[in-house]
Amino acid sequence: MTPHVTELPCMKQFRLVDGCLALGGRPVTELAREAGGTPFYAYDRGMLDARLAELRGCLPRAVHLHYAVKANPMPAVVEYMAERVDGLDVASAAELELALNTGTSPGDISFAGPGKRDGELAAALQAGIVINLESFGEMERVHRLAEAAGQPARVAVRVNPDFELKSSGMRMGGGSRPFGVDAEQVPELLQRIGDYGLSFQGFQIFAGSQNLSTEALTAAQDGIFELAYRLAEQAPGPVKLLNVGGGLGIPYFPNDRPLDLNVVTDHLAGHVETCARRLGDARVVLELGRYLVGEAGVYVARVIDRKVSRGRVYLVTDGGMHHHLAASGNLGQVIRKNYPVAVATRMTEAETGKASIVGPLCTPLDILAEQIDVPAAEPGDLIAVFQSGAYGLSASPVGFLGQPMAAELLV
Ligand SMILES: Cc1ncc(COP(=O)(O)O)c(C=O)c1O
């Protein structure tokens, strides 16, 4: 049997030290000590840099790259990314504070999300960031709060497009959605923005997330730019900002193929040229979360028990769904599939059989990997879940069953 390291393409991006998975040249056994124990998440700066360099290498220069903080709000990661991207997108007052703490200029921070509370809107107004309006009601509240505080309101309209992003892991536009304002209602909203004298910045058109299909992504770009041109005709002022979303996906499962980035960025380049002719100085923003940070992170847990139940081997770890809901299959998966998982302390050892890797919670949902080929792992070994840099700890029910919190390291 071949060592399992050869099976999963994403693992090839990591180095090994004496057969142990390493990040930043340091084996996870050493990182576990630095983290004060297991479980922990570790994010690799070198891999973040590599992804940014790859993107910058093929994105048109005119495109501004924003980081969606929701993907990984660890403060050190946000700070690291903020120094290397052109702006940040936040989804709450807490994320806004993180973003402001990085020193990012308020004009390069945008705030999207349905259900922004008055306190959050007030904080956004106070900071002078761009508020992506998601409804008529939200616009009314922004207007009222801005008047009361005597502050100008920088607003963009988040548009729920009249088309869908096909092949998307998570569709967030098209049809009936809680996100954004339906494209056909936007002209009326624009009129009111003008009547109220809000400072109109432009549009955010975010169609979906986790897409690995270049056909679908380029078709979405076509729809987004066309829609923006149509809506711009009704805008109360020039479009200064056109946030075209992103949605670039990363491969998680055996049949996922990594995105052919050049196809997406070349297509975007064509649109950016046309956009410069049609919308003048509008700044085109590509807003990415997962694609920037997802592959750079691993979640590491320690095997605390090995048991056999009616012929099946279980490796029970000290980590699980409470830290990594997505890997457990409970964050949007319909049919559970295994994330790429390996025994990090035995990366070059041949597999000896199948095992399921489960967490410490007393629920059948707490699974990190089901029936995967593993080497002869024992209590004390470390398990790594790859592709864990985005929507990991912050997207998990960390209070469930009173388990300790996971540490996070940027290495
Ligand atoms: C408005 C907005 N921006 C950005 C993102 C980040 O998407 P991704 O992490 O897939 O790039 C999302 C995801 O839900 C979103 O809703």
The ligand as an SDF file (V2000), in Angstrom:
LIG
                    3D

 16 16  0  0  0  0  0  0  0  0999 V2000
  -20.8740   39.3170    0.9270 C   0  0  0  0  0  0  0  0  0  0  0  0
  -19.8840   38.2300    0.9760 C   0  0  0  0  0  0  0  0  0  0  0  0
  -18.6150   38.5010    0.6650 N   0  0  0  0  0  0  0  0  0  0  0  0
  -17.6660   37.5470    0.6780 C   0  0  0  0  0  0  0  0  0  0  0  0
  -17.9500   36.2530    1.0420 C   0  0  0  0  0  0  0  0  0  0  0  0
  -16.8280   35.2730    1.0950 C   0  0  0  0  0  0  0  0  0  0  0  0
  -16.9830   34.2210    0.2190 O   0  0  0  0  0  0  0  0  0  0  0  0
  -15.7820   33.2220   -0.0300 P   0  0  0  0  0  0  0  0  0  0  0  0
  -15.1770   32.9030    1.2900 O   0  0  0  0  0  0  0  0  0  0  0  0
  -16.3890   32.0490   -0.6840 O   0  0  0  0  0  0  0  0  0  0  0  0
  -14.7810   33.9120   -0.9120 O   0  0  0  0  0  0  0  0  0  0  0  0
  -19.2590   35.9140    1.3680 C   0  0  0  0  0  0  0  0  0  0  0  0
  -19.5870   34.5390    1.7400 C   0  0  0  0  0  0  0  0  0  0  0  0
  -20.5980   34.1840    2.2100 O   0  0  0  0  0  0  0  0  0  0  0  0
  -20.2550   36.9470    1.3460 C   0  0  0  0  0  0  0  0  0  0  0  0
  -21.5120   36.6820    1.6810 O   0  0  0  0  0  0  0  0  0  0  0  0
  1  2  1  0
  2  3  1  0
  2 15  2  0
  3  4  2  0
  4  5  1  0
  5  6  1  0
  5 12  2  0
  6  7  1  0
  7  8  1  0
  8  9  2  0
  8 10  1  0
  8 11  1  0
 12 13  1  0
 12 15  1  0
 13 14  2  0
 15 16  1  0
M  END
$$$$
